């Protein structure tokens, strides 16, 4: 088999996709399957229970869930306090502003794919938003309470940064 055919064969059936071979397609497919399976199981169970989906989500609830998704995603992927969740799949690459850190994925295959997910707030946001949406369907009052708390923390974070910036400018 010539090298071009071998490369094409490896690319179409391979478990890794990238120039450096650092992205595991099988790991990403597994994570996508877990995500789709979880959402599908929730949808099936909701339908089987006879529970009706909300006709619409009020704008304030959407805003609260959006801000809560933002804050939860940062909490899971960047905060020092949740490093213990990421540590088996990532390594510390540096520190950011406040109590945030920069982690990078490590390992191979599914292990690395989980690390990529846990190091990326944009990637985790879809999982968080889906969880909050499922919570909103199953227990809207409890979910509103949780998203209100998370949104309050996000607003507090923004005010902390605004205060620090104001204080810094006053000292200059």
N, C-alpha and C positions, 0 to 999 in steps of 0.2 A: 504494500500500500504506500502510495507516495505521501509526502509530508502534508500537502494541501488537503488531501482526502482525510487524512488522520486528524488534522486540525478541525475540519468541518464536522467530522464524526464526534469528536470530543466536545465541540461547541453545542451541537444539537442535543446530545444526551448527557452532557457533563453536569456535575453538581457545582461547578464553580464558574463564575462569569466575571471577569475583569482582567485587566492587563497583568496585574500582580497576583491573580488567583485568590484574592482576599474576600470575594463575595460568594457565598454559598447559595446557589439557586435552590438546592434541595432544602436547605434551612429556611429560606424565605418562603418556599412553597409550603413547608410544614407550618410555619407561623401563619400564613394566609389561610391554610386549612383550619387551624385552630380557631382563628378569628371568625371565619365563615361558619364553621360548625357551631360555635358559641352563639352567634347571632341567629343562625338557623334554628337551633334548639330553643332559643328564647321565643322566636316567632312561632314555632310549632306549639310550644307549651302555652303561649298566650292565646293562640287560636283555639287550642283544645279546651282551655279553661272557659272560653266564652267571653273573656274580657274584651271590651271594645277599645280600639286605639283612639286617642284623642283626635277630634276632627281638625284641630289646629293647636299650635303651641303659642300661647300669648307672647308678645314681643318682650315683656319683662323677663319671662322664664327663659326665652332664648338668650337674652343678654346675660342673665345670671349663669346659665349653663355654659355659654361661651367663655366668660371670664373664669368660671370654675375649671373648665377644661384647660385653659391657659395655665392657671396656677397649679393644677394637679400635674400637668405635663412637666412643668418646671420642677415641681417638688420631686417627682419620680426620677427625672433625668439629670438634674443639676444641683440639687440641694445636698450639702454635706451630710445632713441628718439621715438621708436615705442611701448613703454610700453603701451600707451593708447589703442592700438589695442588689446593687449593681456590681459589687466587688467580685462575685464569682464569674462574671461575664465581661468585665471591663478592667482597665487599669487607669490610674490617675495620670492625666497628661498635663494638668496645670490647674491654677485657680483663676476664677473670674471675679467680678465685683460682688461685694457682699459676702454671703455665705454660699456662693455657688462655685462649683468646680467643673472642670472639663475632663470627661472620661472618654476613653477610646476603647472600641471593642477588642477582644483578644480571643484566641483559640481558633478553632476551625469548625466548619459545618454548622450544625444547628446551634452549637455553643456560641459561635461568632455571630450568627444571625440574631440571637437573643441579645448579645452585647450591643449590636448595632441598633436594635430597637430601644434598648434601655439608655443609650447614649444620645438619643435624638428626640428632643421635645416635639418636633413636628410629626415624627413617626408614632410616638406614644399618644399624641392628641387624638387620633382616630379611635384608638382603643378606649381611651378615657371618655370621649364624647359618646361612643356607643354604649358604654357602661352607664353613663349618666342618663342617656336617653331610655335605656331599658329600665333603669330605676324610676324614671319619670312615668313610664307606662305602668309599672308594677306597683309603685308606692309614691305617687306624686307629692304628697305632703312631706314625707321623710326626705325625698330627693330635693325638694325646694329648700328644706332646712340645711342639708349638706352643701348644696351649691351656694346658698346664702353665706355660709361660713367661709367656704373657699374663696368666694368673690370678695368678701370683706378682707381676707388676708391679702388678696391681690391688690386691692385698693390701698391697704396699709403699706404694702411693699412699695407701690408707686409713690406714696406720700413720703416714705423714708428716703427714697432716692431724691425726690424733689427737695426735701429738707437738707439733705447732704449737699446737693448741688447749690442751693441757696446759701448755705453756710460757707461753702468753699468760695463762692463768688464774693461774699462779704469779707472774707479774710484776704482776698487778693488786692 
